[in-house]
């Protein structure tokens, strides 16, 4: 045992060096991870060229994302493709959103208030926000350094008899050994995993922003659904009121012998249909309000829930043409931004998988105390041990995960290309719907509605004086009703198309 102690002592390893090796923290890696080409240049892989000989250049895809339009309600960082800082520390654990604020009951909500209510109270958005917290937790896990391991033992203890100088044995000894892996530092494994996790956080933030974009578009559509059903309900009620007024006058005319019972029965049939239309419109309004209440996260009973707005606003939305809209969408759509971050994350995963195939290196330092006095007659002695364990990557060099990581890069690149192709179709469709809705709404102007109303009033007056038959009156009523319905529906369709177009571009903002 003395020979062993002398041999270990001959190593003469300075204790400060031993302490430094054990207390390694956040030092430089073996080789720096290159900046991701997407993050460093702000340019994502271009979309594929369209078939059929179209050789137009791919749109610019810089990542200068505009400020978030929702910052007034919930603080949401508008994530852009930016250069990654050195992975010296992980992002702190995510914090929960503030508790949802209930919108005051009995208050008619404007479109801006509806969108703000979605941002602060929608359970789906709050659930989506937790994905960011989870990604931050993964980043924190990736930044943690490995724990050292402690081995302690007592060996060569007497079993059947005590050890003495005359009857020697042992000598007994106790060991305490601390092992600490350092391959995460030597080969940059921890740093590579931190980069992967950090880009996963960016992707989750972009996914959350895309959820916000979609929910805002749904809320705007539901808002104008309520306005439309309110307008149609008012129309059907007005129709019933007009027919009831005509019925009262016609009853008196029949009693006086000026009109026939057939005319009265014909009118009452139309009145019955109008009353059924009122019930259908009331059901549609309740359904539209319930859908909007669900989107803004309201579960309390509020029979007075209503929206405030008008469909008579000017058709003045200023939206870009399709080609420019596509350029803006490629820059601003958070779902594309998320896919670009996924490509970047996959590239970082390739580096992490390569470094995971490097050997595992674990130095060990230990202390030994030998109890020799009673066992062999020599003084008790202390010694220290230094060793290192290194795996030999002869068979397992992480080949499978490395191949999988490279395949994931190709897969995410194709997913991004497919999203750009689908985006072109979505923007084109949204632009056409907007153009058609704008043309239709402009054709059915308020002047045309007033003209139909004047015709109906004139024919009503002529019918009451006997100058027009009942069929002309009912036809005028039907014309006015159809014109007003077209006016309401076209206006609501216009504003829904506006918000769909904005959502397709990725610039969803309140009007």
C-alpha positions as CSV (number, residue, x, y, z in Angstrom):
1,X,0.0,0.0,0.0
2,X,3.0,2.3,0.6
3,X,4.2,1.6,-2.9
4,X,0.8,2.7,-4.2
5,X,0.8,5.9,-2.2
6,X,4.3,6.8,-3.3
7,X,3.4,6.2,-6.9
8,X,0.4,8.4,-6.7
9,X,2.3,11.1,-4.8
10,X,4.9,11.0,-7.6
11,X,2.3,12.4,-10.0
12,X,2.5,15.7,-8.1
13,X,-0.8,17.1,-9.6
14,X,-1.2,20.6,-8.1
15,X,-4.5,20.9,-6.2
16,X,-5.5,24.2,-7.8
17,X,-5.6,22.5,-11.1
18,X,-7.7,19.7,-9.6
19,X,-10.1,22.3,-8.2
20,X,-10.4,24.0,-11.5
21,X,-11.2,20.8,-13.3
22,X,-13.9,20.0,-10.8
23,X,-15.4,23.4,-10.8
24,X,-15.6,24.0,-14.6
25,X,-18.4,26.3,-15.5
26,X,-19.4,27.9,-18.8
27,X,-16.0,28.0,-20.4
28,X,-15.3,28.1,-24.1
29,X,-16.1,25.0,-26.2
30,X,-13.8,23.0,-28.3
31,X,-14.9,24.6,-31.5
32,X,-17.5,27.4,-31.8
33,X,-20.9,26.7,-33.3
34,X,-21.1,28.6,-36.5
35,X,-23.9,31.2,-36.7
36,X,-27.0,29.8,-38.4
37,X,-27.1,31.2,-42.0
38,X,-30.8,32.1,-41.5
39,X,-30.2,33.9,-38.2
40,X,-27.0,35.7,-39.4
41,X,-28.2,36.9,-42.8
42,X,-31.8,37.4,-42.0
43,X,-32.7,35.5,-45.1
44,X,-34.5,32.2,-45.3
45,X,-34.4,29.6,-48.1
46,X,-36.2,31.0,-51.1
47,X,-39.5,29.5,-52.2
48,X,-39.4,27.2,-55.2
49,X,-40.0,28.6,-58.6
50,X,-43.4,28.1,-60.1
51,X,-43.7,25.6,-62.9
52,X,-44.7,26.5,-66.4
53,X,-41.6,28.6,-67.2
54,X,-42.2,31.3,-64.6
55,X,-38.7,32.6,-63.9
56,X,-39.7,35.4,-61.6
57,X,-37.2,36.0,-58.8
58,X,-38.1,34.7,-55.4
59,X,-39.5,37.3,-53.1
60,X,-37.3,38.9,-50.5
61,X,-37.5,37.1,-47.2
62,X,-35.8,39.4,-44.8
63,X,-36.8,39.0,-41.2
64,X,-37.5,42.6,-40.2
65,X,-40.8,41.8,-38.6
66,X,-43.0,44.8,-37.8
67,X,-44.0,45.6,-34.2
68,X,-46.7,43.4,-32.8
69,X,-50.1,45.1,-33.2
70,X,-51.2,43.5,-30.0
71,X,-48.7,45.0,-27.7
72,X,-51.3,47.2,-26.0
73,X,-53.1,44.2,-24.5
74,X,-50.6,41.5,-24.0
75,X,-46.8,42.0,-24.2
76,X,-45.9,39.7,-27.0
77,X,-42.4,40.0,-28.4
78,X,-42.4,40.2,-32.2
79,X,-39.8,37.6,-32.9
80,X,-37.7,38.1,-36.0
81,X,-34.8,36.2,-37.4
82,X,-31.8,37.7,-35.6
83,X,-28.3,36.7,-34.8
84,X,-28.1,34.3,-31.8
85,X,-26.1,35.5,-28.8
86,X,-23.4,33.2,-27.5
87,X,-25.1,30.4,-25.5
88,X,-23.6,31.4,-22.2
89,X,-26.8,31.1,-20.2
90,X,-30.3,29.8,-20.8
91,X,-33.4,31.9,-20.9
92,X,-35.0,32.2,-17.5
93,X,-38.0,30.0,-16.8
94,X,-41.2,31.4,-18.4
95,X,-43.8,33.3,-16.3
96,X,-47.5,32.7,-16.6
97,X,-49.8,35.3,-18.2
98,X,-51.6,37.6,-15.8
99,X,-55.1,36.4,-14.8
100,X,-57.7,37.0,-17.5
101,X,-59.7,40.1,-17.1
102,X,-63.5,39.8,-17.4
103,X,-65.0,42.2,-19.9
104,X,-67.7,44.2,-18.1
105,X,-71.1,42.7,-18.7
106,X,-73.9,44.6,-20.3
107,X,-71.4,46.6,-22.4
108,X,-71.6,46.6,-26.2
109,X,-68.2,45.8,-27.5
110,X,-66.5,47.4,-30.5
111,X,-64.3,45.5,-32.8
112,X,-61.2,46.9,-31.0
113,X,-62.5,45.8,-27.7
114,X,-63.4,42.3,-29.0
115,X,-59.8,41.8,-30.3
116,X,-58.4,43.1,-27.0
117,X,-60.6,40.7,-25.1
118,X,-59.4,37.8,-27.2
119,X,-55.8,38.7,-26.4
120,X,-56.3,38.9,-22.7
121,X,-58.9,36.3,-22.0
122,X,-59.0,33.6,-24.7
123,X,-58.2,30.3,-23.0
124,X,-56.7,28.9,-26.3
125,X,-54.2,31.8,-26.4
126,X,-53.4,31.3,-22.7
127,X,-52.8,27.6,-23.4
128,X,-50.7,28.4,-26.4
129,X,-48.6,30.7,-24.3
130,X,-47.7,27.9,-22.0
131,X,-45.8,26.3,-24.9
132,X,-43.3,29.2,-24.7
133,X,-42.9,28.5,-21.0
134,X,-42.3,24.8,-21.7
135,X,-39.7,25.7,-24.4
136,X,-38.0,28.0,-21.9
137,X,-38.0,25.1,-19.4
138,X,-36.3,22.9,-22.1
139,X,-33.7,25.6,-22.6
140,X,-33.1,25.8,-18.9
141,X,-32.6,22.0,-18.8
142,X,-30.2,22.1,-21.7
143,X,-28.1,24.7,-19.9
144,X,-27.7,22.7,-16.7
145,X,-24.2,21.3,-16.1
146,X,-24.0,17.6,-15.1
147,X,-23.8,16.7,-11.5
148,X,-20.6,15.2,-10.0
149,X,-20.8,11.7,-8.6
150,X,-19.4,10.7,-5.2
151,X,-18.2,7.2,-4.4
152,X,-17.5,6.3,-0.8
153,X,-16.5,2.9,0.6
154,X,-14.9,1.1,3.5
155,X,-12.9,-2.1,2.5
156,X,-10.6,-4.7,3.9
157,X,-12.5,-4.8,7.1
158,X,-12.0,-7.7,9.6
159,X,-14.5,-10.5,9.0
160,X,-13.8,-13.4,11.4
161,X,-11.0,-12.0,13.6
162,X,-9.5,-8.6,14.4
163,X,-6.3,-7.6,12.7
164,X,-3.2,-7.2,14.9
165,X,0.5,-6.9,14.3
166,X,1.0,-10.5,15.2
167,X,-1.9,-11.6,13.2
168,X,-1.9,-9.1,10.4
169,X,-4.7,-8.4,7.8
170,X,-6.0,-5.6,5.7
171,X,-5.2,-2.9,6.5
172,X,-8.7,-1.5,6.5
173,X,-9.2,1.6,4.5
174,X,-11.9,4.0,3.4
175,X,-12.1,5.8,0.1
176,X,-14.0,8.9,-1.1
177,X,-13.9,9.6,-4.9
178,X,-15.5,12.4,-6.8
179,X,-16.1,11.9,-10.6
180,X,-17.1,14.8,-12.8
181,X,-17.7,14.5,-16.6
182,X,-16.1,17.2,-18.7
183,X,-16.9,16.1,-22.2
184,X,-19.8,18.6,-22.3
185,X,-17.0,21.3,-21.9
186,X,-14.3,19.7,-24.0
187,X,-16.5,19.0,-27.1
188,X,-19.1,21.7,-26.7
189,X,-22.0,19.3,-26.2
190,X,-23.8,21.6,-23.7
191,X,-23.3,24.6,-25.8
192,X,-24.7,22.8,-28.9
193,X,-27.8,21.7,-26.9
194,X,-28.4,25.2,-25.6
195,X,-28.4,26.5,-29.2
196,X,-31.0,23.9,-30.2
197,X,-33.2,24.7,-27.2
198,X,-32.9,28.5,-27.7
199,X,-34.1,28.2,-31.3
200,X,-36.9,26.0,-30.1
201,X,-38.0,28.9,-27.9
202,X,-38.0,31.2,-30.9
203,X,-40.1,28.7,-32.8
204,X,-42.6,28.4,-30.0
205,X,-42.9,32.2,-29.8
206,X,-43.6,32.3,-33.5
207,X,-46.2,29.5,-33.1
208,X,-47.9,31.5,-30.4
209,X,-48.0,34.6,-32.6
210,X,-49.6,32.5,-35.3
211,X,-52.2,31.4,-32.9
212,X,-52.8,35.0,-32.1
213,X,-53.2,35.8,-35.8
214,X,-55.7,33.1,-36.3
215,X,-57.7,33.9,-33.2
216,X,-57.9,37.6,-34.1
217,X,-59.1,36.7,-37.6
218,X,-61.8,34.4,-36.1
219,X,-62.9,37.1,-33.6
220,X,-63.2,39.7,-36.4
221,X,-65.2,37.2,-38.5
222,X,-67.5,36.4,-35.5
223,X,-67.9,40.1,-34.8
224,X,-69.2,40.8,-38.2
225,X,-71.3,37.7,-38.1
226,X,-73.1,39.2,-35.1
227,X,-73.5,42.6,-36.9
228,X,-74.9,40.8,-40.0
229,X,-77.4,38.7,-38.0
230,X,-78.5,41.8,-36.1
231,X,-79.1,43.7,-39.3
232,X,-81.0,40.7,-40.8
233,X,-83.1,40.4,-37.6
234,X,-84.0,44.1,-37.8
235,X,-85.0,43.6,-41.4
236,X,-87.2,40.6,-40.7
237,X,-88.9,42.4,-37.8
238,X,-89.4,45.5,-40.0
239,X,-90.9,43.2,-42.6
240,X,-93.3,41.8,-40.1
241,X,-94.2,45.3,-38.9
242,X,-94.9,46.4,-42.5
243,X,-97.1,43.4,-43.2
244,X,-99.0,43.7,-40.0
245,X,-99.7,47.4,-40.8
246,X,-100.9,46.4,-44.2
247,X,-103.0,43.5,-42.7
248,X,-104.8,45.9,-40.3
249,X,-105.7,48.2,-43.2
250,X,-106.7,45.3,-45.4
251,X,-109.0,43.8,-42.7
252,X,-110.8,47.1,-42.5
253,X,-111.1,47.2,-46.3
254,X,-112.4,43.7,-46.5
255,X,-115.0,44.5,-43.8
256,X,-116.0,47.6,-45.8
257,X,-116.2,45.5,-49.0
258,X,-113.4,47.3,-50.8
259,X,-111.0,44.3,-50.8
260,X,-111.5,40.5,-51.1
261,X,-110.9,37.8,-48.6
262,X,-108.5,36.2,-51.0
263,X,-106.2,39.2,-50.8
264,X,-106.3,39.1,-47.0
265,X,-105.4,35.3,-47.0
266,X,-102.6,35.9,-49.4
267,X,-101.1,38.6,-47.2
268,X,-101.5,36.5,-44.1
269,X,-99.5,33.7,-45.7
270,X,-96.6,36.1,-46.4
271,X,-97.0,37.4,-42.8
272,X,-96.6,33.8,-41.4
273,X,-93.5,33.3,-43.5
274,X,-92.1,36.6,-42.2
275,X,-92.7,35.7,-38.6
276,X,-90.9,32.4,-39.1
277,X,-88.0,34.3,-40.6
278,X,-87.9,36.4,-37.5
279,X,-87.5,33.3,-35.3
280,X,-84.8,31.9,-37.6
281,X,-83.0,35.3,-37.4
282,X,-83.2,35.3,-33.6
283,X,-81.7,31.8,-33.5
284,X,-78.9,32.9,-35.8
285,X,-78.2,35.9,-33.7
286,X,-78.0,33.8,-30.5
287,X,-75.7,31.4,-32.3
288,X,-73.4,34.2,-33.6
289,X,-73.2,35.8,-30.1
290,X,-72.4,32.5,-28.5
291,X,-69.6,31.8,-30.9
292,X,-68.2,35.3,-30.3
293,X,-68.5,34.9,-26.5
294,X,-66.6,31.6,-26.7
295,X,-63.8,33.2,-28.7
296,X,-63.3,36.0,-26.2
297,X,-63.3,33.6,-23.4
298,X,-66.5,34.6,-21.6
299,X,-68.3,31.8,-19.7
300,X,-70.5,33.9,-17.4
301,X,-74.2,34.4,-18.1
302,X,-74.7,37.7,-19.8
303,X,-78.1,37.9,-21.6
304,X,-77.3,41.6,-22.5
305,X,-74.1,40.8,-24.4
306,X,-74.0,42.8,-27.6
307,X,-71.6,44.4,-30.0
308,X,-71.4,48.0,-31.1
309,X,-70.7,48.8,-34.7
310,X,-72.2,49.6,-38.0
311,X,-72.0,48.1,-41.4
312,X,-72.5,51.5,-43.0
313,X,-68.9,52.5,-42.6
314,X,-67.0,53.6,-45.7
315,X,-65.4,50.8,-47.7
316,X,-62.0,52.4,-47.2
317,X,-59.7,49.5,-46.2
318,X,-56.3,50.1,-47.7
319,X,-54.9,46.7,-48.6
320,X,-51.9,45.9,-50.9
321,X,-52.2,44.1,-54.3
322,X,-51.6,40.4,-54.3
323,X,-48.0,40.4,-55.4
324,X,-47.0,42.9,-52.7
325,X,-49.2,41.1,-50.2
326,X,-47.3,37.9,-50.9
327,X,-44.0,39.7,-50.2
328,X,-45.3,41.0,-47.0
329,X,-46.7,37.6,-46.0
330,X,-43.4,35.9,-46.5
331,X,-41.8,38.5,-44.2
332,X,-44.5,38.8,-41.6
333,X,-46.4,35.5,-41.3
334,X,-45.5,34.0,-37.9
335,X,-46.1,30.4,-39.2
336,X,-43.5,30.9,-41.8
337,X,-41.2,32.5,-39.2
338,X,-41.7,29.4,-37.1
339,X,-40.8,27.1,-39.9
340,X,-37.7,29.1,-40.6
341,X,-36.7,28.8,-36.9
342,X,-37.4,25.0,-37.2
343,X,-35.0,24.8,-40.1
344,X,-32.4,26.7,-38.0
345,X,-33.1,24.5,-35.1
346,X,-32.6,21.4,-37.2
347,X,-29.3,22.6,-38.4
348,X,-28.2,23.2,-34.9
349,X,-29.4,19.7,-34.0
350,X,-27.0,18.3,-36.6
351,X,-24.1,19.9,-34.8
352,X,-25.4,18.7,-31.4
353,X,-25.8,15.2,-32.7
354,X,-22.3,15.2,-34.1
355,X,-20.9,16.3,-30.8
356,X,-22.9,13.8,-28.9
357,X,-20.9,11.1,-30.7
358,X,-17.7,12.3,-29.1
359,X,-16.3,10.3,-26.2
360,X,-17.4,10.7,-22.7
361,X,-14.6,11.9,-20.5
362,X,-14.9,11.8,-16.7
363,X,-11.9,12.6,-14.5
364,X,-11.9,11.2,-11.0
365,X,-10.1,12.5,-7.8
366,X,-10.2,10.6,-4.6
367,X,-9.0,10.4,-1.0
368,X,-7.9,7.2,0.8
369,X,-7.3,6.7,4.5
370,X,-5.6,3.5,5.5
371,X,-5.9,2.3,9.1
372,X,-2.5,0.5,9.5
373,X,-1.5,1.0,13.1
374,X,-3.5,-1.9,14.6
375,X,-3.5,-4.1,11.5
376,X,0.2,-4.1,10.5
377,X,2.0,-1.9,12.9
378,X,2.7,1.0,10.6
379,X,1.3,4.5,11.1
380,X,-2.1,5.3,9.6
381,X,-1.7,7.0,6.2
382,X,-3.6,9.2,3.8
383,X,-3.2,9.2,0.0
384,X,-5.0,10.6,-3.0
385,X,-6.0,9.2,-6.3
386,X,-6.4,10.6,-9.8
387,X,-7.9,8.8,-12.7
388,X,-9.9,9.4,-15.9
389,X,-12.5,7.3,-17.6
390,X,-12.9,7.8,-21.4
391,X,-15.3,5.9,-23.5
392,X,-13.9,4.5,-26.8
393,X,-16.4,5.3,-29.6
394,X,-15.6,2.2,-31.7
395,X,-19.2,1.1,-32.4
396,X,-21.6,3.7,-31.2
397,X,-20.8,7.1,-32.5
398,X,-24.4,8.3,-32.5
399,X,-24.7,7.5,-36.2
400,X,-28.4,7.0,-36.1
401,X,-29.3,10.3,-34.5
402,X,-26.8,12.1,-36.7
403,X,-28.5,10.7,-39.8
404,X,-31.9,11.5,-38.4
405,X,-30.8,15.1,-37.6
406,X,-29.7,15.6,-41.2
407,X,-32.9,14.2,-42.5
408,X,-34.9,16.5,-40.3
409,X,-33.1,19.5,-41.8
410,X,-34.2,18.4,-45.3
411,X,-37.7,17.6,-44.1
412,X,-38.1,21.1,-42.4
413,X,-36.8,22.8,-45.5
414,X,-39.4,21.0,-47.7
415,X,-42.1,21.9,-45.1
416,X,-41.1,25.5,-45.4
417,X,-41.2,25.4,-49.2
418,X,-44.6,23.8,-49.1
419,X,-45.8,26.5,-46.8
420,X,-44.6,29.2,-49.2
421,X,-46.4,27.5,-52.1
422,X,-49.6,27.2,-50.0
423,X,-49.2,30.9,-49.0
424,X,-49.2,32.0,-52.6
425,X,-52.6,30.2,-53.1
426,X,-54.0,31.6,-49.8
427,X,-53.0,35.2,-50.6
428,X,-54.4,34.9,-54.1
429,X,-57.7,33.5,-52.9
430,X,-58.0,36.1,-50.1
431,X,-57.2,38.9,-52.5
432,X,-59.9,37.7,-55.0
433,X,-62.4,37.3,-52.2
434,X,-61.7,40.8,-51.0
435,X,-61.9,42.3,-54.5
436,X,-65.2,40.5,-55.2
437,X,-66.6,41.5,-51.8
438,X,-65.6,45.1,-52.3
439,X,-67.2,45.3,-55.8
440,X,-70.4,43.7,-54.5
441,X,-70.7,46.0,-51.5
442,X,-70.0,49.0,-53.7
443,X,-72.7,48.0,-56.2
444,X,-75.3,47.7,-53.4
445,X,-74.9,51.2,-52.1
446,X,-77.0,53.1,-49.6
447,X,-78.5,55.1,-52.5
448,X,-79.8,51.9,-54.0
449,X,-81.3,50.8,-50.7
450,X,-83.0,54.2,-50.3
451,X,-84.4,53.8,-53.8
452,X,-85.9,50.5,-53.0
453,X,-87.5,51.9,-49.9
454,X,-89.0,54.8,-51.8
455,X,-90.5,52.5,-54.3
456,X,-92.0,50.3,-51.6
457,X,-93.5,53.4,-49.8
458,X,-94.9,54.7,-53.1
459,X,-96.5,51.4,-54.0
460,X,-97.9,51.0,-50.4
461,X,-99.5,54.4,-50.7
462,X,-100.9,53.6,-54.2
463,X,-102.3,50.3,-52.9
464,X,-104.1,51.9,-50.0
465,X,-105.8,54.3,-52.4
466,X,-106.7,51.5,-54.7
467,X,-104.3,52.4,-57.4
468,X,-102.1,49.2,-57.2
469,X,-103.0,45.5,-56.7
470,X,-101.8,43.5,-53.7
471,X,-99.4,41.5,-55.9
472,X,-97.5,44.7,-56.7
473,X,-97.3,45.6,-53.0
474,X,-96.0,42.2,-52.0
475,X,-93.5,42.3,-54.9
476,X,-92.3,45.8,-53.8
477,X,-91.9,44.5,-50.2
478,X,-90.0,41.5,-51.4
479,X,-87.7,43.7,-53.6
480,X,-87.0,46.0,-50.6
481,X,-86.3,43.0,-48.4
482,X,-84.0,41.3,-50.8
483,X,-82.1,44.6,-51.5
484,X,-81.7,45.3,-47.8
485,X,-80.6,41.7,-47.1
486,X,-78.0,42.0,-49.9
487,X,-76.8,45.3,-48.5
488,X,-76.3,43.9,-45.0
489,X,-74.7,40.7,-46.2
490,X,-72.4,42.3,-48.7
491,X,-71.1,44.8,-46.1
492,X,-70.5,42.1,-43.6
493,X,-68.8,40.0,-46.2
494,X,-66.6,42.9,-47.2
495,X,-65.2,43.4,-43.6
496,X,-64.8,39.7,-43.1
497,X,-62.8,39.6,-46.4
498,X,-60.7,42.5,-45.1
499,X,-59.7,40.7,-42.0
500,X,-59.0,37.5,-43.8
501,X,-56.8,39.3,-46.2
502,X,-54.9,41.0,-43.3
503,X,-54.6,37.6,-41.6
504,X,-53.2,36.1,-44.8
505,X,-50.6,38.9,-45.0
506,X,-49.7,38.5,-41.3
507,X,-50.6,42.1,-40.5
508,X,-53.7,41.6,-38.5
509,X,-54.6,44.8,-36.8
510,X,-57.8,46.4,-35.7
511,X,-59.4,48.7,-38.2
